[in-house]
């Protein structure tokens, strides 16, 4: 019989919709960007993302908003997207990627 105690670790992800100029809330969100970690300093990361992003970024696709649970359960990224959709009345494009991105060193915010 196993001994010890079980513990739960809750993982919170933060996502922000990435849309082009002229986009309206009636249109689906084409791309979501996620913080690269479960950072306690997420407020600073979010504030920096409200600034103009560099023209090109390199990011890692971590999931897709419309991926149906099957082989893999719903991810923390997908739950964050669903929560943002519900709270803000948004919808995602069914194939919208969710990317994890960390600013490059020279652009990195000071938080």
N, C-alpha and C positions, 0 to 999 in steps of 0.2 A: 504494500500500500504506500502511495506517495505521502510524504510528510511535508510540512511547511504550510504556508498560506499563499493563496492566490491573490494577485493584485491586478487591478485594471489601470491601464495608462490611457488616458484620453488624448487623442491627437487632434489638434485644431489646425485647420488650414484656412488661409485667407486668400481670396481670389478677387480680382478686379477685372471688369470687362474692358477689352481693348477694341475700340471702334474708330472709324474714320470720321473726318470732318463731314458734317451734313447728316450723320447717322441720327435716326430718331428711335425712341423707345418702342415704336410699333414694329421695328425691324428686329430680326434675331441677332443675338450677339455672335460675331464670327470667331472670336478668340478670347480666351481667359488667361490671365497671367497670375501666377501663384508665388507667394514668398518661398524662398529656397529652403526655409526651415521653420520650425515651430518657435520662432523668435519671440522673446519677451518685448523686444523693441520694435514691434510691428508698426506702431504709429509713425515712426520716422520713415520706415520703408514706404508706407502708404503715402505720406506727404511728398516724398521724393518722386513717386510715380505720377503724382498729379502734375508735375512739371513736364515739359516737352521731353519725350524720349529721344535718344540718339536716332539717327536715320536708320541704322541697321543694328540689330542685336542678335546675339547667338543665345538660344534658349533650348532647353531639353523638354520634349513632349513627354508628359507624365501620364496623361490619360486623355479621354475624349468625353465631352459633356454628355453625349447621347449613347455611350457604350452601354449595352444591355448586360446586366449581371448574368453570369453564366458560370464559366470556368472560374472567374474571379468575381468576388463580391463587389458591391458598390464601394468605391474608394473614398477616402477622406476628401480628396479633391472634388469628386462628384457631389458629395454631400454639401460641400461649401458652395458649389455652383447652384445646387437646388435651393439652398438657403438664401443666396443672393437673389435668385429669380423670385422666390416667394416674397421676400422683404421689399423688393424694389419693382415688382411687376414686370420683370424682364423674361424673355425666352431666349434659349440658346439655339443656334443652328444645330441640327442633329449631328453634324460632323465637326463641331467646333473643338479644336484642340485646346487642352489645358497645358500651359507651359510653365516651367519653373525657371525663373530668371534672377540672376544676381548681377547688379551693376558691375561694370568693369572697374578696376582699381582707380583709374583717374576720374571716374564719374561717381564713385561710391559716396553716398551721403555720410555726413559726420554725425552718427548717432550711436 
